[in-house]
Amino acid sequence: MMLPGRALSIRQPWAWAILHAGKDIENRSWDMRNKNRLWENRGRIAIHASQGMARDEYIHAKKFMRSLGIECPHPLDVALQRGGIVGSVEIVDAVRESDSPWFVGTLGLVLRDARSCEFIPVNGLLGFFDWSERRRGSEPVPVFKWMQEWENPS
């Protein structure tokens, strides 16, 4: 699969949810005058799974997904790889309101046709960025202590 050169970093497990759980909105709180002209971005982009994944964020995402009947992978599952390109998706709109259960922000990028790919380690950036020109990641992504000690809280 040919991947687009433009990417957006998304924290796990949200990147996984776009590719595997039908997440059709990417929520952002960006000021629409900034961040790479968000309102004008349309078309296929690469999904970059950022390196960070805080325990509280993971728990929130897991509970949110469970409320939708979706089981989120374990924090150390290979499905939640971090620090690289994990797939692509088409951005078809940017909205302030949506009936999608995934919409919880002040601004949502409407997504469709998500496709996963073989993991490509790449260092990311905030906002949209050209990943083909970025330094390929070579350092291992940190495994945080909370991930190693994970016990599934309800």
N, C-alpha and C positions, 0 to 999 in steps of 0.2 A: 504494500500500500504506500502510495506517495503521501508524505506528510507535508502540510503547509509550513512555511517558514516562520509564520507569526504564531506566538503562543501566549497563553495566559496561565499564570501560576494559581493553583487552587490547592488548598490544604486537604489532606486526607482526614477522614474518609469521604469527604464530599466529591473529590475527583473520582473515586471508585463508584459513588452513587450515580454520577453522570453516565459513566460507561456501562454500569451493570444493574442499576436499580431504577432506571427511568426518570432520574432527576432532570426535569426539563426547564428549570430556571436556575441561573447562577445569580445569587443575591449579591448586591454591591451597595455600599453607602457612599460611593464616590460622588463628588460634586461634578455635575455633568459638564462643566466648563473645563475640567482638568482630566488627568489620567488617560492620555492618548485619545482624546476625542471619543469617549465611550459611545455616545449616541450615534456616531457615524460608522462604528465597526459592525460589519456584516460579513457573512461568508464563513468558510471553514477555517478553524484555528486548531493548533495543536494544544493539547491539555498537558500542562506541566504540573506534576505533583510536587509541591514544595517540600523542603526538608523537615520543617517543623510540624509537630503534632502534639499539642499539649494534652495532658490527661483530662482536664476539665472540658476542653473542646471535644475530645473523643467521646467522653461520656454524654455530653449534650447531643452530639450527632447520633450516637447509638440509640439514645432514648427517643429522639425525634424519628429516626427510621423505624424503630419498633412500633411507634404510634401509627405508622403507615403499613405495618405488617411486613417490614423488611428486616432481615437479620444482618447486621453489620459484621464484617469479618473481625477476627481477633487483631489487636494492634500490631502483632508481629507476623501476621499472615502475609504471604508474598503478594496477595491481591492489593495490599496497601503499601506497595513500594513507594518510596519517597526520593526526591532529588533527581527527577528526570521526566522525560516525555513518556506518557502512558497511553495516549490515544489522541483522537481528534473529535471535533463536534462542529456543527454549523450554527452560527449565531444568525437568527432570522429577525430579531427585533430587540428593542430595549423598552421596558414598560415600567410604569409606576403602580400598576394594579394588575392582578392576575387571579384567576380562579384555581390555579395550580396549587396543590397542597405544599409544594416546595417553595412557594413565594412567601418570604418572611421579611424582606428588606424594604428599603425605600426605593430601590431600583433593581429590576431584574432583567438579566439577559435571557431572552427566550432561546432555548436550544432545541436542536433536533438532529437526528441521524448520527448518534454517538457511535464511535468505532474505537475499539481498543487496539493497541499495537504492542509489539515487543518493546520492553523497557529500554530507553536510551538515556543513560546518565548525562544530565546537563545541569549546569548551575543556572538558577532562575533569577528573575528580577520582578519587582512590583509592576503592576500594569501589564499592558501588552508589550511584548518584546520579540525581537528576531532571534530565535534560539539557534538557528544554523550558524550564526556568527558568534555565539557564546562559547566560552571555554567548556569543553566536555568535562563533566564531573569525573574525578578519579578517586577522590577520598570517599571512604565508606560513610554512609549516612549514620549518625549516632543512634544507638539503641538506648533509650532512656530507661532508667531504673524502674519507673512505674510500668513500663511495657513488660519487662521481665517478670515483675511480681504481679501481673494483672490477674485479678480475680473479678469475675463478672458481677458488678453490682447491679441490682435490679433496676 
